[in-house]
């Protein structure tokens, strides 16, 4: 019996343990951009099927859906209303944004129930089956649940709102009223009706606002009139109670005092003038003829002229007749009489001036007495005048308010008949020449790209729910062992692909050799066991055979054990199972394939189940015997999860390689195979991938 140490794989021998090379480093299981492309390429049937189904459904919808037509009516709205009258009830103030906000609010007004109901009534739309809910499915529902006129109006309003779109173009004050209907003529009629209903609604709203304002103001006119009467009665009552007589808005006593003051001033001026004259006459003494009064008196002037004439005559008579001549004496007597007359006239002027002064002084004193008397009475009425002026101010204020109310009532009453809305229809809706729905080209275009997006999403979801091996990094992270190489797919039968396959297999063998640290006297031949999930049988066999051929091409003697060869045959040739039961030696079951330097061993006859310990012993002996004739043993281990007979070979193999197909082998199968290796007491030491697309 052999030593127990010889019955374990050489990796577990103490002297064989060595640090793993750098290619054993684990990479994160991430999906790269190239992996996404491979996912989509592998699941292209799902993507194309999704695109085809969505496109077919879209075409069916496009051909079965009734055609719809859209018509547009345009309304331009100026935020600054027409200034027909002043003090408008609806003042227009342009906002800082140029009225955009005001016009934007009119979008909601155009879609309001009031405007739409007005348009429905104008077009008698409640009788149209396409809008009143009596056509198609709505007709049958109405038969079962019943309907009323009110319900019909509500249905019509709801249907019209669903087919209405009111939009404002950018940077302009224009509203577009868009209606979609099954009839082009009906769509145009409804669009024009809604546009006109909007204008009528605005005019009616402004007229109603003016009428309401006029009614409110008129209702206040009676109150204002009563307040004016009360204020006027209060003034008159107060004046009567305090004996205050008014004239031209002022008290009579105040006017009398003002007049007397004026007269007193004039009298004082007159008295002062006369006193000055009297004083001047008195200062002249014996020559009053030098005064201004004497100079201005025509009598004195006439007498002075006569005096001058007589003086000239006397001088002439004195020269001609002498002093004794009767003419001379007569002339002198006349001159003496004339001078007496002048003296008496001057005296009379003095007496008249004194008389006028005395009379003016008496008049002044009388006026002063009256003024003093009226001033006494005025002091008594000053306190009463303060209250009277306050009452008068109240009366003036109430009268002003009443006058404003009266004027405003007249203005607002006139505004009810004036439409100040500055809006008009600039484009009437016309029946559409082309249908607006369904747009077949656009729908097909959207279905194709939408189907592509949906198909890609479904492909990624399917990949997420059932992930496959996408890359060497992902495989490396899943089994915690390095990927030794990626072989191109078997379908590519070109010289370049064959050379690449040989190169990858040779490089894998070199990596295995570099990772193995075997003592020089180790009695077992180096061995590699290749396993895979069941669906990768062809790829596993190809990889195992490729490794054997690559080793043989490099001059090494290779034994190839195919655990699946002869499986299911009625009378199979003796093989590896016979060797593991100790029934045949290795040389008796091995043979060389025609034209090949690789020795082959099949599965053998599964006549009896061998014991595990016995099988391990014979497996160890088989590899020890093979060490004399071969330099490498390659085992096609099949699907480990389905065949426990491979356990002895798994336990004795130096390297356990898992094979998987890129973008095809599910990760759960890889995990199952790796778990089967673990159950058999080992761990995968590496992996080989097959890229069918390469």
Steps between C-alpha positions, in 0.01 A plus 500: 500500500633845413564779749206727568711799387521350154122487478443878509539743212842645470378857563428392857843354560702719740797536270277590201335808649625824337376858463254545216622701203369849423224374268316359804400851610122531505331770293164655593194351332407808302329536163709686245386686193608216275300260717186705439553467128534125531189481717297685238646294218420172677145611583439662164207272430318637805577857395391449139188315612409790729554751218292291260212452745489867595519609137222260397282620791568861398405433138180326608416799720582745220275322250209436738496838678255753344669799341501826698534853362629810678408863432644811660351845562731781610414790730731795565464666839637845583549535880429874467123529449327757282474834683147591396413689820702628792494342844437158350354237728749251354827696500776347287849502641778329306713279723881529491522188280312673220165341579613140450366399842164665431465326166614170650214520749260532207595144402305379803215738424468362147469149647254597773156345529327828419674538164462134405132486599437809289671331202305177560173690496597694188585182306230277655778256583292306753324334206825369350549129591877535485489746790187431706597147601225337293728358234692173514549357848333800665173415325486154653600629842222758477248228420593307815555785747278767345592858415348844538541835328720616782719193460509556124620858546765386747611224263520746213698747708741230612545367145557850362757576768691181413517602133588864567848646530566869565861606459688828486783535252835599643574874525166602345159591640307256284280215625464190283170318552544149363211254464535136394195316365408221262362754252720777359199732460386439857850566635515834318148594612575422864831689496330811359210463744733482800697802375181703459367372833819623667457850355132507596581377849760773547261769377220372724732476799611860459144621443386312809785647703400850390132430573580363845718802574225736380238323713725509802570871455134579433403316814729732693364819342192512731722461803730774378202727427366450852840577645513827301154596629594418856820705479315799343225485766761491771661819364171685467380390843822613660483843331141545612582403857787749515326776295764482230379653172703405196535685173711373211648238730604751772338638815313832452664641812840419360412674176369806688816515707707475186301778331519727807872445523528604137284811560691583818826485315367730229361742765829507684677578177250779418530649850876500481491680164258767623697549821810555289316766295375679810843488655653641183243785486565577863874505445458751208341748729432830303584357164255220448503569131830316478332168585428233244124538559520867407706421198243244384194721565356641173343797686834606640660450162234724335538769767878490466467552127270800553745633759783481255296681235415786745863528606598544138228765448604695811857499384392627160265768650774618730718570207233664293271681748675522831389393847207739518334414189151361549581191290799440714300527821225275360750238398666503841159469667420196284834343585434545872157340470639214297768423759234493774310245298814287470554522878144394569530209253823383663333515840213298371745232376658477843162473667392227253819302562450511877137398459593204277766391751258510789240305302759232395624469855146448626439237232824320597401490863158361411657222288746418776211459740320262262814295439559470871141385547524236223831374632338430831226302331758311282687378807179339621455301174863386452455180705181419315673562166759231574233232528317647201811475282545138607143421402550684176811294418306180564229624267752582225667157531169314485394705199828418323461126563140511382600682182773240431256214559249659268758553225643149543154344483436673169839389358466134603142492372630603158781242509251213506438570132867538405729201431854596591653156442797536264489146353404370160511188287790530259463157340178310451524121525484324166411132437819294503607338175708229670422291805696573813457158658615230473839603351596160360858586414570655837329215684697237310820693556421526871397133515830390346715705733271436795511129422879516485511675837248258649677200349835618632345550841341157495829348387685665786229392745515146367877509539462631854249229590704227330858626468748329273875500484583836346875533543811338637494737797147395590586130472813552702303666780231232496732198545783687675751355255677641195375478143784340307377594155212570263466265201323608181177324408502168321300635208793701370699251293777720366872463526526819703239377751677162530834668567339722761341196668834317515667811637240548773518130601880510510496816709256338741732201541792733571298683766405170661862390502611833648240478776589142603785428737567124483782324681738327260425155648121533504369159382182614326481628146377863460126498435236750386127436544264700280136545615203711393122535534302241301404738217868577427588138423628569148713794611640302794601209280656737250700686767621172658600355167667829400710498818604141432592576139689816599708301747558224247603758238770615739646150523334385817346157543134551583232271637143618428225358722149564368252425778212528249641273226290184471235627740160349425632218278374147563844337491761771560873435491690484832603842618581722792217369719643148465841631603351680803340171609835323462374265231741613227843658496556831320688346209213260426241777440708775333536528126625753249265668259570461133750762382541644849772486766243528779395184684129464569298341781120485492247486782487122533237264636293623796427141617531570871532793734844523653582619849644851533815398689568219257445726203740760640767235540465369146488856362826570679649180363377585150673840503812342642503243220434773245806687626718233338347536153354851483592856593146641527153363562200700374161390633170601340306482826157577355229664710619442858161578651345204310773237538644400842725236336743778414567575870826294519639678195400839644676413826822397322517767225764770527293760315121527473392724212143616445383571146226751416375686196515878495154661490333157505574297813275607788685606811280272709635199307854620559418533869346151503808347340731686736287384793521141376881528497486635855278212613762262361758659726675723249488849357529604135853606419421671173260550212493503122245704308367445150388802301256382236498847342877510451 
